Amino acid sequence: MTGVIALTAGDPAGIGPEIAALAVRDGGVPFCVLGDPRHFANAARAAGVPLTEVAQPDAAADADGLAVLPIEFAAPAVPGQPDPANGAGIIKSIEAAVQYAMAGTVPAVCTLPVNKQVLIEGTGFAFPGHTEFLAHLGGVARSVMMLTSPELSVVPVTVHIPLADVPKALTGAAIIATLRVTSAALMHDFRIAHPRIAVAGLNPHAGEGGVMGTEEVRVIAPALDTLRAEGMDIIGPLPGDTMFHAAARETYDVAIAMYHDQGLIPLKTLNFAEGVNVTLGLPFIRTSPVHGTAYGLAGSGRAQATSLISSLRLAQRMARARATHGCHA
């Protein structure tokens, strides 16, 4: 296995090509884009780096500038104008990256942002999101989305579902499975020997003993008691409005949120630029920038690669941690 990370193409109408070119110039982590060279040529030129086509990811280690392993897409890419015709190419890029990772050819996968509407319109994409598709490709029943930055790491139990559906989806089994995957990943991939986990409640004031909602008493607390009995270091359920200030964050390694925005809003508010999306529980390493395709910025020259560079660097550190511990899942 080389140290070259497989970078998926993402939606080429977004800022993916631009931040990929900036990352190869400024990031210092070797990677290979799996995509259509046509979509990356202008961005490479604007960043002042050459574009080199390669036949295998490991060739990127010696390539000049932005290394692209060609995957043909159906249509050209116009910045800011997503085209469903390219949906199949976007998916093919993700599948190829996972295949390389599963085969041990690359140490990790990093993904550029996609737009689910483009995938649905172009291919009938049947997954709620990128994370769930990667779990399918990795052959796991449940993966976990963690967003991390120097200030905070957070994991939502429920992810890409309407807020109205959260109480029904929030089961004890889901909470237990999420925390088990999270704890194992922190130990194996982040070298935290004894993870400290803080868990938010669902309702205001964590339900205040059932006065403002009963999910904490009926569902969350019993699940946490089960995990404490297994030896996990857990605090909660805690009021969601008091667990993200600086002093509170010093008391835990990861915060578990009950739904998407409960956790992602504080993380992106604290440090949007350096945030990284990590999928835990896969048989391969996957990271991604926390932002989306940013069509409004595409082609403007104002896109910043900070989150992508952070994602590549974290993927590299995780790969080294797994190699040190001999862990492959």
Secondary structure as GFF3:
##gff-version 3
##sequence-region A 1 329
A	DSSP	beta_strand	5	8	.	.	.	ID=ss1
A	DSSP	alpha_helix	16	26	.	.	.	ID=ss2
A	DSSP	beta_strand	31	35	.	.	.	ID=ss3
A	DSSP	alpha_helix	37	47	.	.	.	ID=ss4
A	DSSP	beta_strand	51	53	.	.	.	ID=ss5
A	DSSP	three_ten_helix	57	62	.	.	.	ID=ss6
A	DSSP	beta_strand	66	70	.	.	.	ID=ss7
A	DSSP	three_ten_helix	84	86	.	.	.	ID=ss8
A	DSSP	alpha_helix	87	102	.	.	.	ID=ss9
A	DSSP	beta_strand	109	110	.	.	.	ID=ss10
A	DSSP	alpha_helix	116	123	.	.	.	ID=ss11
A	DSSP	alpha_helix	130	138	.	.	.	ID=ss12
A	DSSP	beta_strand	144	148	.	.	.	ID=ss13
A	DSSP	beta_strand	153	156	.	.	.	ID=ss14
A	DSSP	three_ten_helix	163	165	.	.	.	ID=ss15
A	DSSP	alpha_helix	166	169	.	.	.	ID=ss16
A	DSSP	alpha_helix	172	189	.	.	.	ID=ss17
A	DSSP	beta_strand	196	200	.	.	.	ID=ss18
A	DSSP	three_ten_helix	204	210	.	.	.	ID=ss19
A	DSSP	alpha_helix	215	215	.	.	.	ID=ss20
A	DSSP	pi_helix	216	220	.	.	.	ID=ss21
A	DSSP	alpha_helix	221	229	.	.	.	ID=ss22
A	DSSP	beta_strand	233	238	.	.	.	ID=ss23
A	DSSP	alpha_helix	246	249	.	.	.	ID=ss24
A	DSSP	beta_strand	254	257	.	.	.	ID=ss25
A	DSSP	alpha_helix	260	271	.	.	.	ID=ss26
A	DSSP	beta_strand	276	280	.	.	.	ID=ss27
A	DSSP	beta_strand	286	289	.	.	.	ID=ss28
A	DSSP	alpha_helix	306	325	.	.	.	ID=ss29
###
